[in-house]
Each structure stands twice: as C-alpha cells, then as structure tokens.
Amino acid sequence: MFNKGFMPRTLPALGALICAGLLSAAYYFQFARHLEPCPLCIFQRLFYLAAGLVFLVAAIHNRARIIYGILSGIFSLGGAAVATRQVWLQHLPADQVPECGPGLNYMLEGFPIGKTLRMVLRGSGECAKVDWRFLGFSMAEWSLAAFFFLFILAILIARSRK
C-alpha cells in the first residue's frame, strides 16, 4: 500500500505530531485566550494524550503495528465518543441544556471515581457553551473531526505490512 520507506515510522510519527499539536492548541486557548476547559474538554485532552503516546511508541518501536493501531484506534474512538457527547450538548435547545455542575477538581475530591466519570460524561451547561468557532464549527466539532482522522490513521497503521 505504501512504499517501505514511508510507512514504518512516518504515519505513527504523524499521529503523534497531530496529537501534540492539538494539545498545544488546547493549552493555547486555555492560557493565552483564557477559555476555561469544561470536564468533557479535559477528557478529550486525555484521549489525545493517550493516543499520541501510543503513536509515539509505535513510531519509535516500529514493531507490533496491529497492536499499536488497535490501541490508538481505541483511544481515538473514546475521544470521538466524548466529543460527540459535547457536540450533542451544544446542539440542544437552550431549555434542555443541563444545569452547570461542579468543577472537575471538586468532583474528583468529593466523589468516588465511578460517580465522577458518570457525572462528567452526563455533561453540564458549561460543556454546551460555545466560546469559539472557526469556519462555522465549534471546537468540539473540530475535535470530533480530528479524532476520526486519528482513527483512520490508526487503521492504516494496523493494516500496514513490513
């Protein structure tokens, strides 16, 4: 499918660079543009980090492509699921948006991890708020597209041959 010089390290390295770039952009928006991330945004960052680390290890290790492809694909789909939830919340009518909940730090300190995860994935009003758009799409919508691109990259890595 790809020539031998291109595939072994380039696609996983590309995936790692994309994840690093997306995380850098997220921190730019948080610290330079002062847009506070909601709990669903933070979980998406964790999925970018996990997928990026798998892509990086795959680029360095250059073996077990199927395993690395599957792992990065799982993290990409997990992130896509969280992004899909946030996009759904953003498109709810104003009267159906859940009320804003406590911050993630408070939930982690005050509740067991299982209950915290359920509360975060349920979403809140702050997760439905759209502070930024580019070409008409919110940050969550761009994140969803990025996760699907990373998933396709993971499939290409898993299907590659030596």
C-alpha positions in Angstrom: 0.0 0.0 0.0 2.8 2.4 0.9 6.4 2.3 -0.1 8.6 0.7 2.6 10.5 3.9 3.4 7.3 5.9 4.1 5.2 3.6 6.2 7.1 2.2 9.1 7.6 5.4 11.1 6.0 8.2 9.2 2.3 7.5 9.9 2.7 6.9 13.6 5.0 9.9 13.9 2.4 12.0 12.0 -0.3 10.8 14.5 2.0 11.8 17.5 2.7 15.2 16.0 -1.0 15.8 15.3 -1.9 14.9 18.9 0.9 17.1 20.2 -0.3 20.0 18.0 -3.9 19.6 19.2 -2.8 19.5 22.8 -0.7 22.6 22.3 -3.7 24.4 20.7 -5.9 23.4 23.7 -3.3 24.9 26.1 -3.0 28.0 23.9 -6.8 28.5 24.1 -6.7 27.9 27.9 -3.8 30.0 28.9 -3.4 32.7 26.1 -7.0 33.2 25.2 -8.4 32.4 28.7 -11.0 29.9 27.6 -11.5 27.5 30.5 -12.0 23.9 29.5 -15.1 22.0 30.6 -14.8 18.5 32.0 -15.6 16.9 28.6 -12.8 19.0 27.1 -10.4 17.7 29.7 -11.3 14.1 29.0 -10.8 14.8 25.3 -7.3 16.0 26.1 -6.6 12.8 28.0 -7.6 10.8 24.9 -5.4 12.9 22.7 -2.5 12.3 25.2 -3.1 8.6 25.3 -3.4 8.2 21.5 -0.4 10.5 21.0 1.7 8.4 23.3 0.7 5.2 21.5 1.5 6.8 18.2 4.9 7.9 19.5 5.8 4.5 20.9 4.7 2.9 17.6 7.0 5.3 15.7 9.9 4.5 17.9 9.4 0.8 18.3 8.4 0.1 14.7 7.0 -3.3 15.5 3.6 -4.8 16.5 1.8 -2.4 14.2 -1.5 -4.2 14.7 -1.4 -3.8 18.5 -0.4 -0.1 18.2 -3.0 0.5 15.6 -5.7 -1.1 17.7 -4.7 0.8 20.9 -4.5 4.2 19.1 -7.8 3.4 17.4 -9.5 2.6 20.8 -8.2 5.9 22.2 -9.3 7.8 19.1 -12.8 6.3 19.3 -13.0 7.0 23.0 -12.2 10.6 22.3 -14.7 10.7 19.5 -17.4 9.4 21.8 -16.7 12.2 24.3 -16.5 14.8 21.6 -19.8 13.5 20.1 -21.4 13.9 23.6 -20.2 17.5 23.7 -21.4 18.3 20.2 -24.8 16.9 21.1 -25.0 19.0 24.2 -24.0 22.1 22.2 -26.9 21.5 19.8 -29.6 21.0 22.4 -32.3 23.8 22.7 -31.5 26.2 25.5 -34.3 25.0 27.7 -33.0 21.4 27.5 -29.3 22.1 28.4 -28.4 20.5 31.8 -27.5 22.9 34.6 -23.9 23.7 35.2 -22.3 21.3 37.6 -19.3 21.5 40.0 -15.8 21.7 38.6 -13.8 18.6 37.8 -11.3 19.1 40.7 -14.2 19.3 43.2 -15.8 16.2 41.7 -12.5 14.3 41.9 -12.0 15.3 45.5 -15.6 14.9 46.7 -16.9 11.8 44.9 -15.7 8.3 44.0 -14.1 8.0 40.6 -17.0 6.0 39.2 -19.6 8.6 40.2 -17.3 11.4 38.9 -17.0 9.7 35.5 -20.8 9.3 35.3 -21.3 13.0 36.2 -18.7 14.2 33.7 -20.0 12.1 30.8 -23.5 13.2 31.5 -22.2 16.7 30.7 -23.4 20.1 32.1 -24.3 23.5 30.9 -20.7 24.6 30.7 -20.0 21.8 28.2 -22.8 23.1 26.0 -21.3 26.6 25.8 -19.6 27.5 22.6 -16.9 30.1 23.1 -15.0 29.8 19.8 -15.9 28.9 16.2 -13.7 28.5 13.1 -15.4 28.2 9.7 -18.7 27.8 11.5 -17.7 24.8 13.6 -17.2 24.8 17.3 -14.0 23.5 19.0 -15.9 20.2 19.9 -16.9 19.7 16.3 -13.3 20.2 15.1 -12.1 17.8 17.9 -14.6 15.2 16.7 -13.2 15.5 13.1 -9.7 15.2 14.4 -10.5 12.1 16.4 -12.0 10.5 13.3 -8.9 11.4 11.3 -6.7 9.8 14.0 -8.9 6.7 13.9 -8.3 6.4 10.1 -4.6 6.8 10.7 -4.7 4.1 13.3 -6.4 1.7 10.8 -3.7 2.5 8.2 -1.1 1.7 10.8 -2.8 -1.6 11.8 -3.2 -2.7 8.2 0.4 -1.8 7.2 2.8 -4.7 6.4 6.5 -4.9 6.8 
